[in-house]
Amino acid sequence: MEDVTVYTALIGRHEILQPQPLARLSKARWVCFTDDPDLESDDWEVVRVDPVWAPDQVRSARRLKILGPDGGFDTALSLWIDNRVTLVAPPEDFVPGLLRDADLAAFAHSFHDTLLDEFVAVAEAGLDDTARVHEQLFHYARSPIGGDEMLASAPIWTGLLARRTVETVDVAMRRWWEHVLRYSRRDQLSLPFVLAACDVRRNVLVGDNRASDFHEWPRLSPQLGRSDRASIRQLLLAPLEQLKDATSRVATLEHDHRRDLERINGEIERAHGRARRAEARVEEVSNELAEARDVAGAQRRAAGRARRKAEQLQERLDSMIVTEDRLRAVEARLRALTQERDALQDRITTIEESRAWRTVQFLRRVR
């Protein structure tokens, strides 16, 4: 069996701590958090605390109710009960059953059929500032999480609230506390919205809030005489009707806007198509230009090679021309030398003939 902590809170000396005769026989821990230094009890373990915000005793008590004490409890299960609730069964006997397949358990409100009725009752009884209640109702009515469906759902009575210490519940409770700070301090107005927004396994009990197999709650008379119910309901519902009309107009404007947006998106898409085709053509032309540049480069390189070849041929031709001129000069020199040789040969012949004649003459004289 899982251990259970039962707790309540009294901040400010507005109520007398309700006796809990069953506490002496229970195995659970029973804790009353209070700022009253003189409070004593035979049934409760009285724990002194400082209000989180002294000027607002109601919200200071609500914080303990919603978040529990700083550091939490050392038990897996906890049970909050309002001070006027009396348990008639040991909490360790029924709380684990309430949370067998859930992480949070509470009764549906048995006096108000819808959450909207709860808003009306709070405004009628003057339990909080009417403007703040109206603002909260307005915000919930136009929220995607809220709306008419939530306002028509059953509210939750938070006079008895069983919880399991798990992360999802901790997250939801922090969100709930934020709503109690932002909107009405009447926490029953905000809990259905928070539970719808958070993924919490919950067990919503159906039964009379005044009594069950494990509790009793002496409800105060609902006739407080603060205001007229019909006028309060009309005061709260009139802005909602205006909101519905405004929502209808907004829906029409949104439809026209979506139609214009679709038309503009179509034009943009067509422009994108033309741009994509132009980009494709530019890429195609760029590729052709690159190919042409490659061909021109090849042609320039070929022309360069042809030019260098022509220059080499020209050099060879010039060399051949020089060689031909030299050849002609050599031939002319050869002819001159040949003529000179012939002339010398003729002279030699003449000299030899002259020498032979002189020899003959000399021999003749000698004889």
Secondary structure, DSSP 4 states (H G I P E B T S, - for coil): ---EEEEEEE-SSSSPPPP-GGGGT-SSEEEEEES-TT---SSSEEEE---SSTT-HHHHHHHHHHH-STT--SSSEEEEE-TT-EESS-HHHHHHHHTSS-SEEEEEPSS-SSHHHHHHHHHHHT-S-HHHHHHHHHHHHHSSSSHHHHHTSPPEEEEEEEEE--HHHHHHHHHHHHHHHHS-S-HHHHHHHHHHHS---EEEE-S-TTB-SSEE--PPPS---SS-HHHHHHHHHHHHHHHHHHHHHHHHHHHHHHHHHHHHHHHHHHHHHHHHHHHHHHHHHHHHHHHHHHHHHHHHHHHHHHHHHHHHHHHHHHHHHHHHHHHHHHHHHHHHHHHHHHHHHHHHHHHHHHHHHHHHHHHHHH-
